[in-house]
Amino acid sequence: MPAKRIISMIIVSIALCLFVGACADPRALVGKSSGCQREIRGAVGVNRPETSKLNCGAINELTFDLPSEPEAYLVMGESPRLLWKCRFYGPDAEKVLLRCAHHARHFSIVKKDE
């Protein structure tokens, strides 16, 4: 009898894991992102929170949709009053791939040192 319960628990656990995996956040599946390190247009970048008071996950959310070409653009943060001015330098940039600022707060994504 206890063996049936254990087997049932294992089957239910596996089914639950498969269900949760099938409903994963599409952003996590599309981008090769791992915490503070991520791939941006073929270049490996590292998030630098600097004075932004943001963690790597929040930076990843703000910068999920980058322009296809180097340019300046605006990103709305969680608060409607938090408008980040960003500049995407592109994967061919020397060191800084992206830099964003809101008044005295700023963060950047830089190329990973090889």
Summary of the structure (lengths in Angstrom):
residues: 114
radius of gyration: 19.4
end to end distance: 56.8
largest distance: 65.7
contacts: 263
relative contact order: 0.16
helix: 29%
strand: 33%
